[in-house]
């Protein structure tokens, strides 16, 4: 039952963040390079997924399956923190 709830939460997370990622990307890419920017974004994301799965596979092999979900949650929280910190720095730099 807990596993189903975590899967639903993961689906909600993906549904909520995918649009935000694309909107943020659209603000960073110049208008005349929109299609190229989105293409490069998706290429980088897909290429990053392959090696990023390796730690998850190792966690899954040595621990229970639920630990993989917690590992993913921890790395997502770390990524969000990094994104917020660098986003604030960039915004402060633009204001000065």
N, C-alpha and C positions, 0 to 999 in steps of 0.2 A: 504494500500500500504506500509506504514511504517512497519507494522508487518511482511509482507513478506520479506522485506529487512533485518529486524533483524533476521528472521529465516535463511535466506541465510548466513548472517554473522556468526551466531552461527554454522551452518554447516561447514563453512570454518574454523572457529576456532577449531572445533573438529577434522576436517580432518588434520589440520596442527599440532596440539599438540599431537595427539595420537601416532604418530610415534616417536616424540621427547621424549615422556615419556618412551616409550619402549626402545629406544636407550640409554637413561640415565640409566634406570634400568639395561640394559645389561652390562653397564660398572661397575656397583656396585656389581653385583652378580659374585661370582667365577664361572669359567667355569664348574666345576663338579656339581654345584648346580643350573644350569640354569633353568631347568624345574620346580624345587621346588620353586625357587625364583619368577618366573612368575606366578605360581599357587597361591602362597601366596599374591602376588601383586593384582591379580584379585579378590581374596577372600576379601581382606581388602577394595579394592575400592568398590566392590558391597555391602559389609556390611555398608560402610560409606554412601552410597547413600540413604539408607532408612531414617536414622534420619536427613540427610542433606536436605531432601525434605520438612521437617516440616516447617522450616522458610519460604520457598518459598510458601508453601500452605497457611500459615498465611498471607503473603503479598498479595497473590492472592485473599484471602477472604475479606480482608479489603480495598484493593485498586483496581485500574484498572489492567487489565492483563498485560499491558506494564511495570508496576512497577516490576513485577517478573523478567522480562528480565534485567532491570537495576540493580536489586538486585543481580542477577547472575553475571552480568558484574563486579559489585563492589567486590563481593567475589572472583571472578576469578583474578582480579587485585591484591587483597590482597594476595592471594595464590601465585601468580607469584612473588610478592615482597619478600615474606618470602622465597621462593625457591631460588631466586637470592642471598639474604643476606646470607642464610645458605650455599649455594653453594660456595660463595666467601670465607666465613670463613673456610670451609673445605679445599678448595684449598690452602689458606694461611697456614693453619695448616700443610698440607702435604709438603709444600715447606720448612718449618722450621725444 
